[in-house]
Amino acid sequence: MLCSRLARFTYQTALRSQVRYLNLLEYQSKELLQENGVSIQAFKVLESKKDADKLQGFDVPEYVVKAQILAGGRGKGHFDNGFKGGVHITKKPSEVIDLVDKMIGHRLITKQTPKEGIPVRKVMVARSVNIIRETYLCILMDRQSNGPVLIASPAGGVDIEAVAEKTPELIKTVPIDISKGVSGEQCVDIAKFLDFKGDLVEKAAREIEKLWQLFVKVDAVQIEINPLAETSDGQVISVDAKLNFDDNAQFRQKRIFELEDDTELDPREVEAAKNNLNYVAMDGNIGCLVNGAGLAMATMDIIKLNGGNPANFLDVGGGVKEDQVLKAFQILTSDSNVKAILVNVFGGIVNCSTIAKGIIGASKTLQLKVPLVVRLAGTNAEEARKLLAESGLPIKTATDLDDAAKKAVASLK
């Protein structure tokens, strides 16, 4: 797998595929590169045309003006005000401010955004560089290699998967011993494979070494540079960067995780994360409360097999408490598309009676109006079912997952 992404959960149906990971805007990734000595283009970040003073002294032959959103295809996108293109090049500082004004506060629509687009709140203004040649470099954690690998290709600036498929000889994969790191000799070999010549070999090797040091320092699971460019003035520059991080290292990388821009995320997903829950929105009308990603996928598959459509899945995890169950129900019912809720919990670490008490409390607190079907199995499941039966609430229980899915779908009719 050439370009892995750190995901809390991945679920794919005929309807939709969604991945959740730490989101950094382009300028934030470049700031991390710059802080660690990696060569990049000089840039400024503007939040309105009132920030024009930031460009004073920033005199460059040519400017690249790029809207900052978490989506690709910005250059070919268009704004809700009719302005076309989220990436522009100009030689005039006065035009930079005009471009910024046309972008900020408006929604940019690209092939990767929702149909209504994403609001632009910041614009990066960078020094344009004259690129002679584009190469590709990526360091990532690879399960098959049981550690990090470095992937390089002299064919940069394009979809690397397509390069691997059509011209695999242009891909070099180097497993890295995490305890030893990347040696100077390896960096030089990779630079030569990338077809750098003369003194650019040493420059490229130094950039590769710095990127490895950054990879380790920030607990990254991926640093992808596309392109790692050779410029007309003899420089090797990381023109575009994508960084993904290990969620388990958040306690060590607090500053980086605090940079995450969650304004573009589903607010229900953000609220779930704050409460140690995991939420993924789908397109149907049956809300799913589960424990475990595998059980979530099985639950949604069986809902589909029985003619229904999942509206989401919400994973409460292994150490769930009653108050988290309440929060989970609040998040599920905040979606107006949810017309029924299916709870499917297998008690291993989770105590089913805790789930049952949480369900009863949530139903009473929220005065639940939609049908609720509950399937509980495992630890204290019998006691949990007794609690539900004695609650006096209109909760439908199920003997197994197939029965639960059938009852949830039938409750909609």
Secondary structure as UniProt FT lines:
FT   STRAND          10..12
FT   STRAND          17..19
FT   HELIX           26..35
FT   TURN            36..37
FT   STRAND          43..46
FT   HELIX           49..55
FT   TURN            56..57
FT   STRAND          63..67
FT   HELIX           74..76
FT   STRAND          78..79
FT   TURN            80..81
FT   STRAND          87..90
FT   HELIX           93..103
FT   TURN            104..105
FT   STRAND          107..109
FT   TURN            111..112
FT   TURN            115..116
FT   STRAND          118..119
FT   STRAND          123..127
FT   STRAND          131..142
FT   TURN            143..146
FT   STRAND          147..153
FT   HELIX           160..166
FT   HELIX           168..170
FT   STRAND          172..175
FT   TURN            178..180
FT   HELIX           184..193
FT   TURN            194..195
FT   TURN            198..199
FT   HELIX           200..217
FT   TURN            218..219
FT   STRAND          220..231
FT   TURN            232..233
FT   STRAND          236..238
FT   STRAND          241..245
FT   HELIX           247..249
FT   TURN            250..252
FT   HELIX           254..257
FT   TURN            258..259
FT   TURN            263..264
FT   HELIX           267..274
FT   TURN            275..276
FT   STRAND          278..281
FT   STRAND          286..290
FT   HELIX           293..305
FT   TURN            306..307
FT   STRAND          312..315
FT   HELIX           322..333
FT   TURN            336..337
FT   STRAND          340..347
FT   HELIX           352..366
FT   STRAND          372..378
FT   TURN            379..380
FT   HELIX           381..390
FT   STRAND          395..397
FT   HELIX           401..410
FT   TURN            411..412
//
